[in-house]
Amino acid sequence: MPTTSCPPRRVHHVVSTASARARGQVADLEHDAVSLSFATKVLGPILLAKHLAPRMPRDGSFVLFSGSSARKPAIGMLAVAATNGAVDVVTRSLAVELAPIWVNAISPADPPSSGGLR
């Protein structure tokens, strides 16, 4: 059966909101949950950049999502904090490597009225 291949389409902007939070205190964390969290939020954007950056124009952009737990530790948030910290590093590293393509991270926080991280 003959196959036809289409030329790769241009991609201008990518937003990655994927997340699989591994919450719990260190004694309760499960390997698979932590691995899934890291694979989803850290490795996923790296692979998106690998495959989609070559299709982007110079003014293209990637937007990743981090979180305040990377800067504000809380009990039961170790794996989430570590994953968000890794997202911050990936964002800065991709920004250098992919320039002039823009790479930014949004880091949502709890509203002041919520009393902090939960």
C-alpha positions as CSV (number, residue, x, y, z in Angstrom):
1,M,0.0,0.0,0.0
2,P,1.6,3.3,-1.0
3,T,2.1,5.9,1.6
4,T,2.2,9.6,1.1
5,S,4.1,11.8,3.4
6,C,3.2,15.4,4.0
7,P,5.9,17.9,4.7
8,P,6.1,18.8,8.4
9,R,3.9,21.7,9.3
10,R,5.1,24.8,10.9
11,V,4.5,25.2,14.6
12,H,4.5,28.7,16.0
13,H,3.8,28.3,19.7
14,V,3.7,25.4,22.2
15,V,2.1,25.5,25.6
16,S,2.7,22.5,27.9
17,T,0.4,22.3,30.9
18,A,0.8,18.6,31.4
19,S,1.2,17.5,35.0
20,A,1.1,14.3,37.1
21,R,1.7,15.4,40.7
22,A,3.3,13.0,43.1
23,R,2.2,14.3,46.4
24,G,3.0,12.9,49.8
25,Q,5.7,13.0,52.5
26,V,9.0,11.3,51.6
27,A,8.2,8.1,53.4
28,D,5.0,7.7,51.4
29,L,6.2,8.5,47.9
30,E,6.0,5.8,45.3
31,H,8.6,5.4,42.7
32,D,6.2,5.1,39.8
33,A,4.3,8.2,40.8
34,V,7.4,10.3,41.2
35,S,8.8,8.9,37.8
36,L,5.5,9.7,36.1
37,S,5.5,13.2,37.5
38,F,9.0,13.9,36.3
39,A,8.4,12.2,32.9
40,T,5.3,14.2,32.3
41,K,6.4,17.7,33.4
42,V,10.2,17.6,32.7
43,L,11.0,15.0,30.0
44,G,7.8,15.8,28.1
45,P,8.8,19.4,27.4
46,I,12.3,18.4,26.5
47,L,11.0,16.0,23.9
48,L,8.5,18.6,22.7
49,A,11.4,21.0,22.1
50,K,13.5,18.3,20.4
51,H,10.8,17.5,17.9
52,L,9.0,20.9,17.5
53,A,11.7,23.5,17.7
54,P,13.0,22.5,14.2
55,R,9.6,23.4,12.8
56,M,9.4,26.8,14.5
57,P,10.1,30.2,13.1
58,R,12.6,32.4,14.8
59,D,9.8,34.2,16.7
60,G,8.2,31.0,17.9
61,S,7.8,30.2,21.6
62,F,7.4,27.5,24.2
63,V,5.6,28.1,27.5
64,L,6.0,25.6,30.3
65,F,4.3,25.5,33.7
66,S,6.3,25.4,36.9
67,G,5.0,26.2,40.3
68,S,5.6,28.0,43.5
69,S,6.5,24.8,45.4
70,A,9.9,25.0,43.7
71,R,10.7,28.1,45.8
72,K,8.5,27.5,48.8
73,P,8.9,24.1,50.4
74,A,5.9,22.5,52.1
75,I,5.3,19.2,53.9
76,G,4.0,16.6,51.4
77,M,5.2,18.5,48.4
78,L,8.8,17.2,48.0
79,A,8.3,15.5,44.6
80,V,6.2,18.3,43.3
81,A,8.8,20.9,44.3
82,A,11.6,18.9,42.8
83,T,9.7,18.5,39.5
84,N,8.9,22.2,39.4
85,G,12.5,23.1,40.2
86,A,13.6,20.9,37.2
87,V,11.0,22.7,35.0
88,D,12.7,26.0,35.9
89,V,16.1,24.6,35.0
90,V,14.8,23.1,31.7
91,T,13.2,26.5,30.8
92,R,16.4,28.4,31.3
93,S,18.5,25.8,29.5
94,L,16.1,25.6,26.5
95,A,16.0,29.4,26.3
96,V,19.7,29.5,25.9
97,E,19.9,26.5,23.5
98,L,16.9,27.5,21.3
99,A,17.4,31.2,21.1
100,P,16.0,33.2,19.4
101,I,12.9,31.0,20.0
102,W,11.4,32.2,23.3
103,V,11.1,29.8,26.2
104,N,9.3,30.9,29.3
105,A,7.7,29.3,32.3
106,I,4.6,30.4,34.2
107,S,4.7,29.7,37.9
108,P,1.2,29.9,39.4
109,A,0.9,30.3,43.1
110,D,-2.0,30.1,45.5
111,P,-3.9,33.3,46.0
112,P,-3.0,35.2,49.2
113,S,-6.5,34.5,50.6
114,S,-5.9,30.7,50.4
115,G,-3.5,30.6,53.3
116,G,-0.6,29.1,51.3
117,L,0.2,25.8,49.5
118,R,-2.0,22.9,50.2
